[in-house]
Amino acid sequence: MTEPCRIRHGGARLLLDPSGVLLFEACRTLVVTDLHLEKGSAFARRGVMLPPYDSDLTLKGLEEAVRRLRPSRIVSLGDAFHDAKGAASMPSGAEARLRGLIATVGSWVWVQGNHDPVAPAGFGGETVPKLAIEGVVLRHEPEGGGGHEIAGHLHPKARAAVRGVPARPCFARGRTTLVLPAFGRLTGGLDVLGPAFAGLFGGDAAFCAYLLGSERLYPLPRRLLLPERGAMQRGKTRV
C-alpha cells in the first residue's frame, strides 16, 4: 500500500506522494511537474533515436496517482511538453490519455515553463506564469529568499549515505522552498548537494530530501546524504 507523507508548508497541509506528485489536502489540488511529454520524439528529430513510449508511460503513471488521490484540480508546474512541437507529435494513445485526464479532473492549470512558455493548443485548461494556493506561490523555477514556494525545473535527486544504494529522485525541501521531482519517464536529475541547489538550500538547516521509494518516501537530512558519483554539477540547467 502506498504511503504518502504529510507535511505543512507555510499554512498549507500537503501530501507528498511516492509517485512524485503532491496534493493540497484542503482544496484537493494535485501538483505535478516536468512531465516533458514527447521528449523522445524531440530527440528523434535531432537524430537521437529513443523508444517512442515515454509520453504514454508518463501519463499512465499520472493516471494511477489521480486514481489514488482523487484530486479536483491538477496543476502542471511547467515543462509539460519537452518542446513546442510536442503536442502535435503525440501518438494517438498518449493524446487520448492526456485528454482523458483533463476531462476526468475537470480543472487543469498549465504553469509556464522554460520548455513550454506557450500552452499546448487544443487541450484546454488555464495557462498562468504562476499562481498562489493557500498562501504558497507555485512557479516553475524556484526563486528562494522570499515567502513559501513550490517549484520544479531542477529535477532533484539524492543519494542516501548507504553503500550500494544509487541516487533517487526526491522532493527537496527547505524552510520556505519545496522542489518537486521531475515526473517524466525520460527526465534526468540534479544532485541536491550540487551547485544547482546551493543558492536555495546551502545554508538552510531545515533542508530535507524525501527520496522516492516504490511505496513510501524516505526523509533524509543533509548529514545522511552523499554527493552522487558522476552527477551533473551545473548551476543552471535546461533539463
C-alpha positions in Angstrom: 0.0 0.0 0.0 1.3 3.4 -1.0 2.0 5.7 2.0 2.1 9.5 1.3 4.0 11.7 3.7 2.0 14.6 5.4 3.8 17.9 5.9 2.9 21.5 6.5 4.5 24.1 4.1 3.6 27.6 5.2 -0.1 27.4 6.0 -0.8 24.5 3.6 -1.3 20.9 4.5 0.4 18.8 1.8 0.6 15.1 0.9 3.9 14.2 -0.7 3.3 11.1 -2.7 5.9 8.4 -3.6 4.9 8.8 -7.3 6.5 12.3 -7.2 3.3 14.4 -7.1 1.9 16.3 -4.2 -1.6 17.1 -3.1 -3.0 20.2 -1.3 -5.3 18.3 1.1 -7.8 21.1 1.8 -8.6 22.0 -1.8 -7.7 18.6 -3.4 -5.3 20.2 -5.9 -2.7 17.8 -7.3 0.6 19.3 -8.4 3.0 17.6 -10.9 6.0 19.0 -12.7 8.3 18.4 -15.6 6.3 15.8 -17.5 8.5 16.5 -20.5 6.0 14.8 -22.8 7.3 13.8 -26.2 10.9 14.2 -25.2 11.6 11.0 -27.2 10.2 12.5 -30.4 12.1 15.7 -29.8 15.4 13.8 -29.6 14.4 11.7 -32.7 14.0 15.0 -34.7 17.7 15.6 -33.8 18.8 12.2 -34.9 18.9 10.6 -31.5 16.5 7.6 -31.6 14.8 6.7 -28.4 11.9 4.3 -27.8 8.7 6.3 -28.5 6.8 5.3 -25.4 7.8 8.0 -22.8 4.6 10.1 -23.0 2.3 7.1 -22.7 4.3 5.7 -19.7 4.4 9.2 -18.0 0.7 9.7 -18.4 -0.1 6.2 -17.2 1.8 7.0 -14.0 -0.1 10.2 -13.6 -3.4 8.3 -14.1 -2.5 6.0 -11.3 -1.8 8.9 -9.0 -5.1 10.5 -9.9 -7.0 7.3 -9.2 -5.5 7.1 -5.7 -5.5 10.7 -4.7 -8.8 11.8 -6.4 -8.0 15.5 -7.0 -10.5 18.1 -8.1 -7.8 20.1 -9.9 -4.4 19.4 -11.4 -1.6 22.0 -11.7 1.1 21.1 -14.2 4.1 23.1 -12.9 5.9 23.8 -16.1 7.7 21.8 -18.8 4.7 19.6 -19.5 5.9 19.2 -23.1 9.6 19.0 -24.0 9.3 21.5 -26.8 6.9 23.5 -28.9 6.2 20.6 -31.3 5.5 18.1 -28.6 1.7 18.4 -28.6 1.4 17.9 -32.3 3.8 14.9 -32.1 1.9 12.9 -29.5 0.8 9.3 -30.6 -2.9 8.9 -30.5 -2.8 6.7 -27.4 -0.9 9.2 -25.3 -3.1 12.1 -26.6 -6.2 10.2 -25.5 -4.7 9.6 -22.1 -4.0 13.3 -21.6 -7.4 14.3 -22.8 -9.0 11.7 -20.5 -7.1 13.1 -17.5 -8.1 16.6 -18.2 -11.8 15.6 -18.7 -11.8 13.4 -15.6 -10.4 16.0 -13.3 -12.3 18.9 -14.9 -9.9 21.7 -13.8 -6.4 21.9 -15.2 -3.8 24.6 -14.9 -0.7 24.9 -17.1 2.1 26.9 -15.4 4.5 28.2 -18.0 8.0 26.5 -18.0 11.2 27.2 -19.8 10.5 24.4 -22.3 6.8 25.4 -22.8 6.3 29.1 -22.3 3.2 28.8 -24.6 0.4 26.4 -23.5 -0.2 23.4 -25.8 -3.0 24.1 -28.3 -6.2 22.2 -28.3 -6.1 20.7 -24.8 -8.0 23.4 -22.8 -7.2 24.4 -19.3 -5.9 27.7 -17.9 -2.4 29.0 -18.5 -0.6 31.2 -16.0 3.0 32.2 -15.2 2.5 31.3 -11.6 -0.3 31.0 -9.0 -0.9 31.0 -5.3 -2.7 28.4 -3.3 -3.3 28.8 0.5 -0.5 31.5 0.7 2.1 29.3 -1.2 3.3 30.5 -4.6 3.6 27.9 -7.3 6.0 28.6 -10.1 8.2 26.6 -12.5 11.7 27.8 -11.4 12.3 28.3 -7.7 13.4 31.7 -6.6 14.1 31.3 -2.9 14.7 34.1 -0.4 11.0 35.1 -0.1 7.8 33.5 1.1 6.8 29.9 0.8 7.0 28.5 -2.7 6.6 25.2 -4.6 8.6 24.7 -7.8 10.0 22.2 -10.3 12.6 22.7 -13.0 15.7 21.4 -11.2 14.8 17.6 -11.2 16.2 16.9 -7.7 17.7 13.6 -6.8 19.7 12.5 -3.8 21.9 9.6 -2.7 21.5 8.1 0.8 24.7 7.5 2.7 24.3 3.8 2.4 26.8 1.6 0.5 25.5 0.4 -2.8 22.3 2.5 -2.8 22.0 4.6 -6.0 20.7 8.2 -6.2 16.9 8.5 -6.4 14.5 11.3 -7.4 13.3 13.2 -4.4 11.4 16.2 -3.1 13.9 18.8 -1.9 12.5 20.9 1.0 13.9 23.8 3.0 12.4 26.4 5.3 10.4 28.1 2.6 11.2 26.3 -0.7 9.9 22.9 -1.9 11.1 21.5 -5.2 9.3 18.5 -6.7 11.0 15.7 -8.6 10.5 15.5 -12.3 7.7 13.2 -13.2 8.6 12.4 -16.9 9.9 9.0 -17.6 12.8 10.3 -19.7 14.0 13.0 -17.4 17.4 13.2 -15.7 18.2 14.7 -12.4 20.5 17.0 -10.5 22.2 16.2 -7.1 20.6 18.2 -4.3 24.1 18.6 -2.8 25.4 20.2 -6.0 25.7 23.9 -7.0 22.3 24.0 -8.7 20.7 23.8 -5.2 23.4 25.7 -3.2 21.6 29.1 -3.5 18.3 27.6 -2.4 19.4 25.2 0.4 23.1 25.7 1.1 22.7 27.4 4.5 19.3 26.0 5.3 19.3 24.0 8.5 15.8 22.8 7.8 16.7 21.1 4.5 15.4 17.6 4.0 15.3 15.3 0.9 12.4 13.0 0.6 13.6 10.1 -1.5 11.0 8.3 -3.6 10.5 4.6 -2.9 8.1 2.2 -4.6 5.5 2.6 -1.8 6.8 5.2 0.6 9.1 8.2 1.0 12.4 8.3 2.9 13.1 11.7 4.5 16.8 12.3 5.0 18.6 15.4 6.3 21.7 16.6 4.7 24.1 14.7 7.0 22.6 11.4 5.8 23.2 12.2 2.1 26.3 11.7 -0.1 27.2 13.5 -3.3 26.2 11.5 -6.3 29.1 10.0 -8.1 29.4 11.4 -11.6 26.4 13.6 -11.1 25.7 16.6 -13.3 27.0 19.6 -11.4 25.6 22.6 -13.1 24.5 25.9 -11.6 21.8 26.3 -14.2 20.2 23.7 -16.4 17.7 23.2 -19.1 16.9 19.6 -18.1 
